[in-house]
Amino acid sequence: RTGECSLYCAVIVKRVDEKTRAKTALNDLLRSE
């Protein structure tokens, strides 16, 4: 049960991290122009 929770948390964190990275990349692109 605890292992399942950790797995879910890991997946959620990974997705959030990807979104954040995409946003950061977008901001960098807009700024560089």
Long-range contacts (C-beta under 8 A, 24 or more apart in sequence): none
